[in-house]
């Protein structure tokens, strides 16, 4: 089922971890409208970057979220977040640096440049955090800092 011209529902809940562990990660019906909103945000991001986006993690049922070590309050569990890469544009730091000043224009509620255990990606969510300082973050093995910080 296509949610937008470039993103399908299946793409937003696909998970190699779920498949390997036998976890049914099919989103419940009440989550699908939120995934629609996430796909629409991803379309705006894709248009801004000018290249296809790879979704490395989208919706996660609670069991899958626990299996990947996600926090219980993760926007992934409500269908409001995706972790992305855009190799055609550049590194995750390049992507985050371009998107950071555009979060409001693009309807990005939260933007996080994540670099954990040698892997790096960009987390985008449609939900705006309660604290404005948490809207644009960099999270690394060393901790979280407000803003986008290249390694």
N, C-alpha and C positions, 0 to 999 in steps of 0.2 A: 504494500500500500504506500503510494507516494504521499508524503506530507507537504512537500514543496518541489519545485522543479529539479533540485539536485539532491534531496535527502528523502530516504524512505523510513518508514516505521521500523522495519527490520534492522536497518543500519544503526538506529538509535538505541537498540537493546541487544545487539549482537555482542557476544562475549566468549572469548576462547577459554577463559577461566570457568565460566558457567558450563560450557560444553564439556570441558575436561573433568569437572567435578559432578556432572549430572544434575546441575541446578536449573530448574525451569525459570528463566528470567523474563518470561512474557509479561509485559506490563498489564495491570488491571485496567478495565475500561475508564475509570476515573482519572488515570494518569495520562491517557492519550491526548487530551486537550493541552496539557502542559508540554508534552513532547512536540505537539504542533507548534506551540510558541517558541520552543527551543530551536526547532528546525527553521522557523522564520528568522530568528536571530542569526543562526548559522548562515542563512542565505545572504543576509546583509553583510556579515563578516566576509563571506566568500567574494561578494561583489567588491568590497573594499580592498581585499588582498589581490584580487585579479587572478587567483589560482584556485584549483580544487583544494578542499579541506579533507583531511583524513580524521575520522572520529576514532579515537583509541579507547574511549569509554563514554558511554551515555547513561541510559537508565540502568540502575542496579536495584534489584529486589533486596530486601534486608539481608537475606541469607548470602547473596553474592557480595553485597557491600561488606559484610563481616569477613567473608573469605578473602577479599582483596585488602583488608585492613583499613577500610574507609571509616570515617567518624560517623557515629549514629545520626548526627544532624545533617549529613551530606545532602546537598541539593540533587545529587544523582538519584537518591531514593524517591524523590518526588517528581522526577522527569524534567527537572528545571536546569540541568547542567550537562555539559559535555567537555571532555578533555580532547584537545585537538592538536594536530600538526598541520603545517602547510609548507611542505618541502619546496614547492615552486617559488614561494616568497622568501624563504630562508629559515634560520634557526627559530626555535621557540622564543628566544629573547628578541629576535627581529620582529616576530609577529606581535608579541606583547607590547613592544615599544611603539609600534605603529598604532595598535588598537587603544592603548591607554588614554590618549587625549580624546578619543572618540566614543568612550563608553556610553555617554548619555545619548549621543546622536544615533548610535547603532542599537540602542536598547539592551546593552549589556549591563546587568545588575551588578555582577562581580567578575573581575578579571584577575586571575592569579597566574603568574609565571612560576611553575613548580620545577624544582630540580632536586630530586630525591634519589639517593643510592645510585648515582651515575646516570640516571635517566632524566629527561627534561621534556615538558609539555606545557600547553596553555590550557588552563581551566576557565571556562566561561559559563556564566549562569544568568538566568533571567531574573532571579530574585535579588533585590537590592538589600544588602545587609543593614541592620539597624544602626551600626556605627559607620559614619562616612569614611573613617580611616581604614576600614576593612573592604572598601570598594575595589581598590587596586593594590595588589600585594605581590610580593615575591616570597616564596617559601622554599627554603633549602634545608639540607641536613642541619645547618646551623640555627635554624629558626625562621620566624616570619618577620618581614619588614614591610612597612607601608611603601607603596610605589613599585616601580619596575627597576630592578638592579641587575645589571649584567655581571656574570661571574668574572 
